[in-house]
Amino acid sequence: MVGYFQQSGTYNNFNVKNLVTSGSAELLTQVNYAFAELQNNQCVSSDTYADYQQALPADETVDGIADSTKAGAFVGNFHQLQELKRRFPELKISISIGGGSANPADFSVVAEPANRKAFVKSCIDMFIKGKFAPGIEQPGIFDGIDIDWEYPASAEDMENLTGLLEEFRSQMDEVRPGLPLSIASSAGSWAYQYIDLEKVQHSLTFFDLMTYDFDGPWNNTTGLVAPLFQAAGDPSTTNNAASAVSAYLAAGVAPEKIVFGVPFYGYEWTAVPDVDHGLFQPGTPVGEGSGYSSIVPLESTFVHYRDPVTQAPWLYDGTNFWTYDDPQSLAYKMLYVRKEKLGGVMAWSLSGDMPNGILLKTVAFGLSEDPR
């Protein structure tokens, strides 16, 4: 069970402490901290204040002790992750490098044979060895590395990504064999066609397969964010999670290397005509999405619908439309994950869950028990 924790959560009242109070920390196998970035062919912090400079008050810390306000004190999210690991020593924490806002061209450059060795060393020195800044050395917080290159886009990128991951595996094994190495990989063939899926799996601990964002605000047509199967009325046979998993398996990826992604968020459209309860209809996207915890309060003002094939829910009020996952659709997906003997489940992102962690708890129950 892998959950992405967004660095920016500290500015939106979602701190590492929330993983404890929601009951999520005890369920998670690994936390992927998102994101670090690439600058000048090196791994760097994308927000040093959030990472290790922001002193948090006692009511926002894992141990209930206010961070030191002394100059140079090691504080912020990284210190809270340190406290989280003290409380949950079996929990693994990976640094996720890149993300959707990162320039894919930067990855193309660092993955080149002439650059990759130094780049990988910079990532390991900073995160695995904890050399965050001059005078700040805190090893033992990060156990692994997650590469989120969105997306390789050429045959050269494909070859270089393979080489980059082999270099990460080699250098990480020199530190300690078996440190977690993963990539956030697309569910769309337009992107994964440039990943040598069979070959890179030998370097990876697992793929964080992003089996979501099949429909969203980049489309002027409504749809389902993360249907498990082809939904009734969806003209595309590949616009679903099971299709992506089948493609990875067909490419030779071992099922236990696939960690199935689920969204803890949803998307909205407006000006949607009242045809088929708004599903697969023209509409105007609203915003860039909201967490499940922001969608739940809206449910009472909408009519609630559910696709019989995928169990995916949506909301519609005659003009406004929301797509998201809920406990029922997640429980259904867990039956599939178990049936296919996949490696586990990944969630983007933990901040979207309810304060009681209901979505993550649904996933955990579904992976450990058969709800039928």
Salt bridges, closest charged atoms under 4 A:
ASP67 OD1 - HIS79 NE2 3.76
GLU83 OE2 - HIS79 NE2 3.70
GLU83 OE2 - ARG86 NH1 2.48
ASP125 OD2 - LYS121 NZ 2.65
ASP125 OD1 - LYS129 NZ 3.81
ASP143 OD2 - LYS85 NZ 2.74
ASP173 OD1 - ARG169 NH2 3.21
GLU198 OE2 - HIS202 NE2 2.89
ASP325 OD2 - LYS333 NZ 2.57
ASP326 OD2 - HIS304 NE2 3.92
ASP326 OD2 - ARG306 NH2 2.67
GLU340 OE2 - LYS339 NZ 3.42
ASP370 OD2 - ARG372 NH2 2.92
